[in-house]
Amino acid sequence: MAEAISGIGASASTGASQAAADRQKLADDLDDFMTLLTTQLQHQDPLDPMDANEFTTQLVQFASVEQQIQQNSNLEGLLAAQENSQLASVASYVGRMVEAETNQVQVYNGEADFNYILHEDAVSTLINIVDDNGRTVFSAEGNVAAGKHGVIWDGTDLSGQRLPDGIYKLTVSALDADGAPVDVTTTAVGKVTGVSYAGTEPELLLTNQAIKLDKVISIKETAIELSEVDKIAAATLKAKASSDDAKKSAEASVDYATALQELVNENDISGLDEELKTATEMMETANKASVAATEAYETAKNATSSYVAAEAAQTAAAESSKALVAATKGAQALARAKQLVAEANPEAT
């Protein structure tokens, strides 16, 4: 906000200073002219007096220039007033949530809200979010129907790690039935934290992202800052969800290992023991991750600081991701074991 006020102040001050300087120069020139004219009149030849039309014309020119300077001063005053009025109008955006056309997305309070508009039906749509290092942190298939589609990203990367609040690059690519690109417009929703007047026109600041006014699509209700208690509650809910997911993965890994044990008991086939070993190890890994996720949830639930709760929620998410990976590997081991049994007993299939 200080930057915006500084920009307008500098503009108005520069105009006023220039007008004052012009008026002062005109006054100095007029004084010089009048001094010279008086001297000439005092020393003119009575038999050959000066032409009155000449100095009268010069006086008229001085008056005309003075009038132009005054008009310029008035215009500069009107411009400064208009700029200040525009600043006051733009300043009303501060603290509000706005939706604007942009290829960037702002993670705020651990979440990002963005939209994409397909200008026609597509057969495939891919959403990618990239960080400052060019690393893809989020990727998902999108809706293929023409129209506007909203996405809320939870601010976690592909491994479930919580990413810091900030600006990320957003790309949405879509193809039609012929493999040709479909026009896509991306928009994002963010909180206006200030106004910049560094350029020729004001821009809204969404954290570190500058948005031109003509890119604003809609203005939403005032952003509400969560209290410390609300932040802890939100982090606790996320931690609980991660803990529940980890438990489900651990339970699934037990089922896979149990099923594989039954195959080993029923079949004397080479390779089954190795798959059972893998499934058992993955079951243990998933169970440990589930326990760790539950402990993280308890930490978040008992936290008195939103920072501690957020860290615990992040830990729970990471452990949940570990449990899911382990369960997936257990499922793969069971699938390979079933394939070995099928190959050893072709008549059974």
C-alpha positions in Angstrom: 0.0 0.0 0.0 2.9 2.3 0.8 4.3 1.7 -2.7 1.0 2.7 -4.3 0.7 5.9 -2.3 4.4 6.7 -3.0 3.8 6.3 -6.7 0.8 8.6 -6.8 2.5 11.2 -4.5 5.5 11.2 -6.7 3.4 11.7 -9.8 1.3 14.6 -8.4 4.4 16.2 -6.7 6.3 16.1 -10.0 3.5 17.8 -11.9 3.0 20.5 -9.2 6.8 21.2 -9.0 7.0 21.5 -12.8 4.1 24.0 -12.9 5.6 26.1 -10.1 9.0 26.1 -11.9 7.3 27.2 -15.1 5.5 30.0 -13.4 8.7 31.2 -11.6 10.6 31.2 -14.9 7.9 33.1 -16.6 7.9 35.7 -13.8 11.7 36.0 -14.0 11.5 36.5 -17.8 8.7 39.0 -17.4 10.8 41.0 -14.8 13.8 41.0 -17.2 11.6 42.1 -20.1 10.0 44.9 -18.1 13.4 46.1 -16.8 14.7 46.1 -20.3 11.6 47.8 -21.7 11.8 50.5 -19.0 15.4 51.2 -19.7 14.7 51.4 -23.5 11.8 53.8 -22.9 14.0 56.0 -20.7 16.7 56.2 -23.3 14.7 56.3 -26.5 15.1 59.0 -29.0 12.1 61.4 -28.7 12.4 62.1 -32.4 12.3 58.4 -33.2 10.2 56.7 -30.4 9.9 52.9 -30.1 7.1 51.0 -31.9 4.4 50.5 -29.2 2.9 47.6 -31.2 6.1 45.5 -30.8 6.3 45.5 -27.0 2.5 45.3 -26.7 2.6 42.1 -28.8 5.3 40.7 -26.4 3.3 41.6 -23.4 0.3 39.7 -24.9 2.6 36.7 -25.6 3.6 36.7 -21.9 0.0 36.8 -20.8 -0.8 33.9 -23.2 2.0 31.8 -21.9 1.0 32.5 -18.3 -2.6 31.4 -19.1 -1.3 28.1 -20.7 0.8 27.4 -17.6 -2.2 28.0 -15.4 -4.3 25.6 -17.5 -1.5 23.0 -17.3 -1.5 23.5 -13.5 -5.3 23.0 -13.4 -5.0 19.8 -15.5 -2.3 18.4 -13.4 -4.4 19.0 -10.3 -7.3 17.2 -11.9 -5.1 14.3 -12.9 -3.7 14.1 -9.4 -7.2 14.1 -8.0 -8.3 11.4 -10.5 -5.2 9.3 -9.6 -6.0 9.6 -5.8 -9.6 8.7 -6.5 -8.5 5.7 -8.5 -6.2 4.6 -5.7 -9.0 4.9 -3.1 -11.2 2.7 -5.3 -8.4 0.1 -5.9 -7.5 0.2 -2.3 -10.9 -1.2 -1.4 -9.7 -4.5 -2.9 -7.2 -5.1 -0.1 -8.3 -7.9 2.1 -10.8 -9.2 -0.5 -10.6 -12.5 -2.4 -10.5 -12.0 -6.2 -10.6 -14.3 -9.2 -8.4 -13.3 -12.0 -7.0 -14.6 -15.3 -3.5 -15.9 -14.6 -1.1 -18.8 -15.2 0.0 -18.8 -11.5 -1.7 -20.2 -8.4 -1.3 -18.9 -4.9 -1.1 -21.4 -2.0 -2.7 -19.6 1.0 -3.2 -21.2 4.4 -2.2 -24.5 2.9 -4.7 -24.5 0.0 -5.0 -23.1 -3.5 -8.2 -22.4 -5.3 -8.1 -22.2 -9.1 -10.3 -22.7 -12.2 -9.9 -23.6 -15.8 -12.2 -22.9 -18.7 -12.3 -25.3 -21.7 -13.6 -23.4 -24.7 -14.8 -26.7 -26.3 -15.1 -30.3 -25.4 -11.9 -32.3 -25.1 -10.9 -35.9 -24.9 -8.1 -35.4 -22.4 -7.2 -32.7 -19.9 -4.0 -32.6 -17.8 -3.4 -30.2 -14.9 0.2 -29.5 -13.8 1.5 -27.3 -11.0 5.2 -26.5 -11.0 7.4 -24.8 -8.4 10.1 -22.2 -8.8 12.7 -25.0 -9.5 10.6 -26.3 -12.4 9.6 -29.4 -10.4 6.1 -30.7 -11.0 4.5 -30.8 -7.6 0.9 -31.6 -8.6 -0.5 -33.5 -11.6 -4.0 -34.7 -12.2 -6.4 -35.4 -15.0 -9.1 -32.8 -15.4 -12.7 -32.6 -16.6 -13.0 -32.8 -20.4 -16.4 -31.1 -20.8 -16.5 -27.5 -22.2 -17.1 -24.9 -19.6 -15.6 -23.7 -16.3 -14.2 -26.2 -13.8 -13.0 -25.5 -10.2 -10.1 -27.2 -8.4 -9.0 -26.9 -4.8 -5.5 -28.1 -4.3 -4.5 -29.1 -0.7 -0.9 -27.8 -1.1 0.8 -31.2 -0.9 3.2 -32.5 -3.5 3.0 -35.9 -5.3 4.6 -37.6 -2.3 2.2 -36.1 0.2 4.6 -33.5 1.6 3.1 -30.2 2.6 4.5 -27.3 0.5 5.0 -23.8 1.7 2.5 -21.0 1.0 3.5 -19.0 -2.1 3.2 -18.7 -5.9 3.3 -21.7 -8.2 3.0 -22.0 -12.0 -0.2 -23.5 -13.3 -0.6 -25.2 -16.7 -3.7 -26.9 -18.1 -3.4 -28.6 -21.4 -6.3 -30.2 -23.3 -6.7 -32.1 -26.6 -9.7 -32.7 -28.8 -10.6 -36.0 -30.6 -8.2 -35.1 -33.5 -5.3 -34.5 -31.1 -5.4 -30.8 -31.6 -5.0 -28.4 -28.6 -8.2 -27.0 -27.0 -8.1 -23.4 -25.9 -8.0 -23.1 -22.1 -8.2 -20.1 -19.9 -6.9 -20.5 -16.3 -8.0 -18.4 -13.4 -7.0 -18.3 -9.8 -8.5 -17.1 -6.6 -6.3 -15.3 -4.1 -6.3 -12.7 -1.3 -5.4 -9.1 -2.2 -2.6 -8.0 0.2 -1.8 -4.7 -1.4 -1.9 -2.3 -4.4 1.1 -1.4 -6.6 1.3 1.8 -8.5 4.9 1.2 -9.8 3.8 1.1 -13.4 1.5 3.1 -15.6 -1.6 1.6 -14.1 -2.4 0.1 -10.6 -2.0 -3.6 -10.0 -3.4 -5.8 -7.2 -0.9 -7.7 -5.2 -1.8 -11.3 -4.3 1.1 -11.9 -2.0 4.0 -11.6 -4.5 1.9 -11.9 -7.6 0.8 -8.7 -9.4 -2.5 -8.8 -11.2 -3.7 -6.1 -13.6 -7.2 -4.8 -13.0 -8.5 -5.8 -16.4 -7.6 -9.4 -15.5 -9.9 -9.5 -12.5 -13.0 -11.6 -13.2 -14.8 -11.4 -9.9 -14.5 -10.1 -6.4 -15.4 -12.5 -3.6 -16.2 -11.9 0.1 -13.6 -10.6 2.5 -10.9 -13.1 3.3 -11.2 -14.3 6.9 -8.0 -14.8 8.8 -8.3 -18.0 10.9 -7.8 -17.7 14.6 -5.1 -19.8 16.3 -7.8 -22.2 17.6 -9.3 -22.5 14.1 -5.9 -23.2 12.5 -5.2 -25.9 15.1 -8.6 -27.4 14.4 -8.1 -27.4 10.7 -4.6 -29.0 11.0 -6.1 -31.6 13.4 -8.8 -32.6 10.8 -6.2 -33.0 8.2 -4.0 -35.1 10.5 -7.0 -37.3 11.3 -7.8 -37.8 7.7 -4.2 -38.9 7.0 -4.3 -41.2 10.0 -7.5 -42.8 8.9 -6.0 -43.3 5.4 -2.9 -44.8 6.9 -4.9 -47.3 8.9 -6.8 -48.4 5.8 -3.6 -48.9 3.9 -2.2 -50.9 6.9 -5.3 -53.1 7.0 -5.1 -53.7 3.3 -1.4 -54.7 3.6 -2.4 -57.3 6.2 -5.0 -58.7 3.9 -2.4 -59.0 1.0 0.1 -60.7 3.3 -2.5 -63.1 4.7 -3.7 -64.0 1.2 -0.2 -64.7 0.1 0.5 -66.9 3.1 -2.5 -69.0 2.1 -1.1 -69.4 -1.4 2.2 -70.5 0.0 0.5 -73.0 2.3 -1.5 -74.4 -0.6 1.2 -74.5 -3.3 4.7 -75.7 -3.4 5.9 -73.3 -6.1 9.2 -71.6 -6.5 9.1 -67.9 -6.0 6.1 -67.7 -3.7 8.3 -67.5 -0.5 10.1 -64.5 -2.0 6.8 -62.7 -2.7 5.5 -63.6 0.8 8.7 -62.1 2.2 8.0 -58.9 0.3 4.4 -58.7 1.3 5.3 -59.3 5.0 7.9 -56.6 4.9 5.4 -54.2 3.3 2.8 -55.1 5.9 5.3 -54.2 8.7 6.2 -50.9 7.0 2.6 -50.0 6.5 1.7 -50.8 10.2 4.7 -48.7 11.4 3.6 -45.8 9.2 0.0 -46.2 10.5 1.2 -46.0 14.1 3.3 -42.9 13.3 0.4 -41.2 11.6 -1.8 -41.9 14.6 0.8 -40.5 16.9 1.0 -37.4 14.7 -2.7 -37.0 14.8 -2.6 -37.2 18.6 0.1 -34.5 18.6 -2.0 -32.2 16.5 -5.1 -32.9 18.6 -3.3 -31.9 21.8 -1.3 -29.0 20.3 -1.6 -25.5 21.7 0.3 -24.0 18.8 -0.9 -23.9 15.2 2.7 -24.3 14.1 3.0 -27.6 16.0 -0.4 -28.8 14.8 0.6 -28.0 11.2 3.9 -29.9 11.5 2.0 -32.8 13.0 -0.5 -32.8 10.1 2.4 -32.7 7.6 4.0 -35.7 9.4 0.7 -37.6 9.3 0.4 -37.0 5.6 3.9 -38.2 5.0 3.3 -41.4 7.0 0.0 -42.0 5.2 1.9 -41.8 1.9 4.4 -44.3 3.2 1.6 -46.7 4.2 -0.1 -46.3 0.8 3.2 -47.1 -1.0 3.8 -50.2 1.2 0.2 -51.4 0.7 0.6 -51.0 -3.1 3.8 -53.0 -3.1 2.1 -55.7 -1.0 -0.7 -55.8 -3.6 1.8 -56.2 -6.4 3.5 -59.0 -4.6 0.2 -60.8 -4.2 -0.6 -60.3 -7.9 2.8 -61.8 -8.9 2.2 -64.7 -6.6 -1.2 -65.4 -8.2 0.4 -65.2 -11.6 3.0 -67.8 -10.5 0.3 -70.1 -9.3 -1.7 -69.7 -12.5 1.4 -70.5 -14.6 2.2 -73.6 -12.5 -1.4 -74.9 -12.7 -2.6 -73.9 -16.2 -5.4 -76.5 -16.1 -6.9 -74.8 -13.1 -7.5 -71.7 -15.2 
